[in-house]
Amino acid sequence: MPISDNEKVRFIKFAVVGIGGTIVDFAIFNLLIFLQLPSLLASCISFLIAVFNNFYWNRNWTYPESKAHSTSSQFVKFSIVSVAGLLFRTFIYDCIEQPSINFAFNFLGDTFFITPNVIGKNLSLGAVIIIILFWNYFANRLWTYKEITNENNSQTEN
């Protein structure tokens, strides 16, 4: 089944929102690490802030047709998908954080201007963001925004 031009544009918008959410996520994460919060807690907090950011932009820009449906219902679904993603993310992050720090130390040593600890934590965060991106996209497209179809998009644009 070919993908419509409308769906391709929607995917690009979803990706742009995701990039914005990633920037928010990394910025908050690094701020909290700088403030010496534990990295797992910093990761959870930065994720939740990014979720609110992404919900707002996906509802208003990526899926503007969704405004015809209940905000609370969509937010609950989006939140459930996001919390499941957070659980997956936290587990995976916890498994790869120390190996990533070790990799950064072995690759760069301890004379690089950014510590292997910071690099390893950011490598771990980057990896889990990519993994969870796929979960979030497909789960939200198939559940949260399932009422938005290509036919609806074609009718809206004509």
ChimeraX attribute file (.defattr): number of C-alpha atoms within 10 A of each C-alpha:
attribute: neighborCount
match mode: 1-to-1
recipient: residues
	/A:1	3
	/A:2	4
	/A:3	8
	/A:4	13
	/A:5	11
	/A:6	15
	/A:7	13
	/A:8	11
	/A:9	12
	/A:10	18
	/A:11	15
	/A:12	13
	/A:13	17
	/A:14	19
	/A:15	16
	/A:16	16
	/A:17	21
	/A:18	24
	/A:19	13
	/A:20	16
	/A:21	23
	/A:22	23
	/A:23	13
	/A:24	18
	/A:25	27
	/A:26	21
	/A:27	13
	/A:28	19
	/A:29	25
	/A:30	19
	/A:31	14
	/A:32	18
	/A:33	18
	/A:34	11
	/A:35	10
	/A:36	10
	/A:37	14
	/A:38	10
	/A:39	20
	/A:40	17
	/A:41	14
	/A:42	21
	/A:43	24
	/A:44	18
	/A:45	16
	/A:46	22
	/A:47	25
	/A:48	16
	/A:49	14
	/A:50	22
	/A:51	22
	/A:52	16
	/A:53	18
	/A:54	23
	/A:55	19
	/A:56	14
	/A:57	20
	/A:58	21
	/A:59	17
	/A:60	13
	/A:61	15
	/A:62	21
	/A:63	17
	/A:64	13
	/A:65	17
	/A:66	19
	/A:67	11
	/A:68	7
	/A:69	12
	/A:70	9
	/A:71	12
	/A:72	9
	/A:73	11
	/A:74	19
	/A:75	16
	/A:76	12
	/A:77	17
	/A:78	23
	/A:79	19
	/A:80	15
	/A:81	19
	/A:82	23
	/A:83	16
	/A:84	15
	/A:85	22
	/A:86	22
	/A:87	12
	/A:88	15
	/A:89	24
	/A:90	17
	/A:91	13
	/A:92	17
	/A:93	24
	/A:94	13
	/A:95	12
	/A:96	18
	/A:97	20
	/A:98	15
	/A:99	14
	/A:100	23
	/A:101	21
	/A:102	17
	/A:103	17
	/A:104	21
	/A:105	18
	/A:106	11
	/A:107	10
	/A:108	15
	/A:109	12
	/A:110	13
	/A:111	9
	/A:112	10
	/A:113	7
	/A:114	10
	/A:115	15
	/A:116	22
	/A:117	18
	/A:118	17
	/A:119	18
	/A:120	21
	/A:121	25
	/A:122	19
	/A:123	19
	/A:124	22
	/A:125	24
	/A:126	15
	/A:127	16
	/A:128	20
	/A:129	23
	/A:130	13
	/A:131	14
	/A:132	17
	/A:133	15
	/A:134	12
	/A:135	17
	/A:136	18
	/A:137	16
	/A:138	12
	/A:139	19
	/A:140	19
	/A:141	17
	/A:142	12
	/A:143	13
	/A:144	21
	/A:145	19
	/A:146	11
	/A:147	13
	/A:148	16
	/A:149	13
	/A:150	15
	/A:151	10
	/A:152	11
	/A:153	17
	/A:154	12
	/A:155	8
	/A:156	9
	/A:157	7
	/A:158	5
